[in-house]
C-alpha cells in the first residue's frame, strides 16, 4: 500500500514538473449556480479580478466574459480556493471571494452583489472585522430561506495571538458573519471553532429545518485531522462542534482536501471526504447508514448534493492517461445507487461542482481543453 501511495505521489510530482515547463495555463477555479429562470451563471478569475458569464442553453453557448470588479484585485482561485456564487430569494446575485494580499497565505474575505440580475454590481466590501494583514481565506457562502447570507472562512487571528503569547495553538480557526439586509452590511465576526486545518475548504449546506450547517477538517488532539460539523445560528453563539468522521488520520500537514455536505428532504446527512489514515488513501461517502469508498486510490475532490431524496456524488479521478468525472446517483436517499462516467479530459481541470436546478442535478466542470463542461447527472 505504501508503495502504491509513493507511486501516485511520484506521478503527481512528474506531472507538476512538466506543468512548470509548459506554457502558462488559465486559472480554472470556477463556481456556478442556476437562477430561478434556469439561466446558468459562472464566475471565475481573470487577470485583475472576477469575470462573470451566463448561459440560457445549459452550457452550449455563453455570454462574453465580463469583469465585475471596478478596480484590479488579486483573487485566489487555486487548489480549493475560488470565487463563490449564490442567489437570494428575489434573484439577487451574490459573490464572495478571497482577495490575496502581498504576503503568502494572507487575504481578506470580500463580497459584491447585484440587485438587477447581474447587470451592475456594488463596490466590493471586506467582510471580516479583523483587518490585520494575515490569513482570512477559503470562504464559503450560503443563503437561507429568509434571505440571510452566511459567509464562513478560515482565519489566522487566534493563531497569531497564540504565537505572540508563546502559547501552543493547533491549526487556525473558522469564523463566520451573517447579513440580514441582503448584503448591504454584515454582522460581527463569530468564531465557529478553534483548531481547524489551514487550507482545506469549508462545506456548508442547509438542512431540512432550514439551518445552515458547516463541515470542515478539524485538528483533534494531538494531530488527528478528521472532520467536524456544527450549525451556524444567525444570532448568538454556535454550539460545540460534533465529530463527523472517525478515521484517525494522524498527519502534521494540511491535505488541501476539504469535505462536501448535503441534506435530503428527510433530514438525512450525506457527506463526502478524503482520508489517508493507515496509508489507505481514498475518497469516501457516508449517509443513510452506508459507508462507501468512491473510486480507486486516485479519486479526489468529491462533491455531494441532494434535491428531495435525489442524491448525487461526483468525483475526479486520473487513470494514468485521462482525468474523468465519475458519479454515483441515488433516487431513494442513498439506499441504492447507480454509477456512471460523466466526462473526461486529457488536460488540466478544475474540481467537479454539482449544481441544483428545480428537481435536477447538474455537473459543472471546467477544463483547459474543453472549457466549461455542463452535464445533467441523469438524462
N, C-alpha and C positions, 0 to 999 in steps of 0.2 A: 504493500500500500504506500509506504513512504517513497519507494522508487517511482511509482506512478505519479505521486504528487510532485516529486522533483522533476520528472519528465515534463509535466504540464507547466511547471514554473520555468524550466529551460526553454520550452517552446514559446512561452509568453515573452521571455527575455529576448529571444531571437527576433520575434515579431516587432518588439519595441525598438530594437537596434535598427531593423530595416526601415521602420517608420521614420526614425530620425534622419536617415539618409535620403528619404523620399521627399518630393516637393510637399510644401505645407498643405494639409487637408483642412477643409472647413470645420469650424466648431459645430458639432452635431447635436449638442444638448438642446432638446425641444420639449415643449409641453403643448397640450391641446385640449379643447373642450368643444362640445356642441352647444349652440344656443337653443332657445325654445323653438325657433323656426326651423331647426335642423341644419343650420349653417355650421360647418366645422371651421374653427379658428385654431391657428397655431402661432406660438411665439417662440422665437429663437434669437440667438445672438449674432449680430454682425458687427463689423468694426465701428466702434463708437457708441454702441448701445443695443437696444432690443428692436427687432422688426416683427411685424405682425402680418399674417396672410390669412385668407379665408377661402373656403370652397363651398359651393352650393350643390356639388355633384359627387360627394363622398370621396374627394381627393383626385378626381380625374383631371380637374383643372383648378388653377389657383389665381387669386388676385396677385398683383405685383407686390413685392415686399416693401413695407412702409415703415420707416423709422418713427418710433413713438416718443423717444426721449428728446427733450428740447436742446440739451447740451450733451456732448460726448461723455460717456462714463465707461469704465471697465467693468463688465458684468461677468460674473462667474458662470461658466457653462461647461464644466469638465467633470469627469467622474460622476459623482452623484449630485452635483450642483447644476441647476438650470433655472431659468425664469419659470414661474408658476402662473397659470391662468385659471380663472374661475368666474362664474356668472352669479349675479344677485337675482332675487326673485322678480324684479321688474326689468330684467335684461341688462343691468349694469355689468360692465366688463371690468374685472379687477386683475391686476398683475402685481405679483411680488417678485423680488429678486435680491440677490446679494451683490452689492457694489464692492468690488475689490479695492482695497487701499494700497498704499505704497509698499508696505512690508508683507512678506509671505504670511499666509494664513490669517490675515486681518480683513475685516469688512464691516459694512453696515447693511441692515435689513431695510430695503426700500420698497415703496408702494406707489403705484399710479392707478388711476381709474378713468373710465369713460362712461358718461351718462347718456350718450347719444348714439349707442350702437357701434362704437369703435371709430366714429368719425373724428373726434377730438379727445385729447387726454389731458388730465390735470398735470401740474408740475409734480415731480417726484417728491415724496417726503421720506425722511428717515424715521422708522417706527420705534426702534428701541430707545429708551430714555438714557441709557448709559452710552455716552459719546466718546469714551476712551478709544484710541486707535488700536483696538485689539480684535480678537475674533468674535464676530457676530455673523454666523454663516449658516448655510444649509437650511434655508427657510422652507416652510410648507404652509399652504393656505387652505382654509375650509370655510364654507358659508353655510350656516344652518337655516332652517325653515323660517326663522324670524328675520332673516337677512343680516344677522350679525356675522362679522368677518373675524375669524380666528387666524392669527399668524403665529406660528411656533418656529423656533430656531435654536441652534446650538450656540452657546455663549461662554466666553472665557473669563468673565469678570471675577468669578469666585476663585478660579484657579490663580489668577493674578494676585488677588488679595491674599490667598494662602501662601504663595511664594514670597510675597513681601513680608509676611509674618513668620516665615520659616516653618510653616505647618504643612504636613502632607496633604495632598488632595489628588484623588484618582480622577483622571479624565477631565471633563469640563461639565457644564450644566445645560439644562434645557429651560428656556424661558418662553413665554407667550404673551401676546397682547390681543385685546378684543376691541373692535369698533362696533358701536351700536348706532352709528349715524351714516351708514353706507360708505365708510372710508374717509369721511371728512376729517375725522380725528380717531386716535386710538387711546385706550386707557393705559394705565401704568403697566410696567413690566411685572409679570407674575412668574415666580420660579416654579417650574413643574417638578424638577428633580436635580439633585447633585449627582456627580459621578457617572456621566454618560460618555459613550465613545466619541472620539473627536471628529470623525469625518464620515460617519455613516448617516444616510438620510433618515429623516423622521417620517413615519407614516401616520396620516390622520384619516379618520373615517367617521361617519355619522351612524349611530346605532338605531335600533327600531324605536327608541324613545326620543329620538331627535338630539341626543347628546353627542358632542364632539369627543372622540377618543383619540389618543395618541399612542403609538408603539415605537420603541426605539431600542437600539443596542445599548444595554446598561453595563456598568462595570461593578459586578458583585465582588465583595471581598474574597480573596485578596486581589485576584486579577482574572476573574471569570467574566467573559464578555458574551453573556446571553442577552435575553430581551425582557423588557418590562412594558407595562401597559397602565394607562391612567386616563380618567375622564377629566376634561378641561371645563370647569364651570365658567360661565360668562361673568359671574360675580363671586367674589370670595376666593378662598384658597383651595387648591385641589387636595383630595385625599391622598394618602400614601399610595405609591405605585404597587401593582401586583406583578409577580413574576409571570412572564408569558411563555418562556421556553426553559427547558431543563437540560440543556446539552452539556453543561460543564466545560465549555471551551476556555481553556486557560491560555491566554496569549497577551504578551506585553506590547501590543501594537494594534493599530486600527485596521480592520479588514476592508474598509471602504466599501461596505456591502450592507446597506440597511434593509429593513423588512418592508412588507406590504400588508395591508389590513383592510378587511371589509366585513360588513354585517348583512345577512339576508333578512327578509321581512319577518322571519320567526324570531329574530334576535340572536341566531347562531353566529358566533365569531369565526371568521375564516382568516388565516394568516399564512404568509409565505416568508421564509427566511433562509439565510445561508449559515452554515457552520462547518468547521473543520475539526471538531472535537475528536480526539482519539485518532487523528490523521485520516478521518473519514470525511474528506471534503465533499460537500454536496448541498443541494438546494432541497428544501422540504416544505410540505404543506400540512396544516392540520385544521380540522373542522369537522363537525358532525360526528365526533368520536373517532375520526380516522387520522392516521399519520401516514403520509405518502412521501416517498422520495420522488423528485421531479428530474427526469433525465438522468444523465450519467455524471461522471466526475467533473466535467467542464461546464455543467449547467450553471447559469448565473443570472443575477439581476431579474428575479421573477416579480411579477405583479399579480394581484388578485383583485377582483371586483365582483359585485353582486347586484342584480336587479330582481326584486322579488325573491323567488327561490332559484333563480338562474344564476349560477356561479361560474366564473371563468378564471383560469390561471394561465399565464403566458410567461415564457422564459426564453433566454438567449443561450445558444449552445454552439460551440465550434466543433466540427467533426474532423478537423485536420486539413480540410480543403475549403469549406464554406461555413459561414455562420447562418444558422437557422433560427427562426422563431417558432417554438412549439407551444401547443396549448392543450389543456385539459378542460372539458366542459361538463357541467352537471346541471340538469333541469330539476333536480329534486333536493336542493340544498346540500349537496355533497354526498348523498347516499350512493349514487352510481355515477360513473364518469366515462366519457369517450375522449379519445386523443387524436390530434391532427397536427400537421405542419402547416403553418400559415404563410411563410415567406422565407426566402434565403437570399444571401448576397455573398459575393466574393471579396468585397472590400470592407472598409471600416464602417462602423454603425453606432448609433445611439442605443440606449437600453429600450426595450419594448414598453409601451404605455397602453393601458386599457381604458377606454372611454365609454361612457354610457349615453345613450340617447333613446328616450322612451323605454321600451322593453327590450332593446337590443344592446349588445356589447360589441365594441369595435376595437381593432388594433390600430395604433399609430406607431410607426417605426420609421425613423429617418436614417438613411444610408448614404454613404458618399457617392455610390454609383447610381442608385435608383431614385434618390431624392426621398420624398415623403411616400411611404407605403401605407395605404389605408385598406384594411380588410375587415369585413364583417366576420365575427367569430363563428357564427353559424349561418349558412345560406338557407 
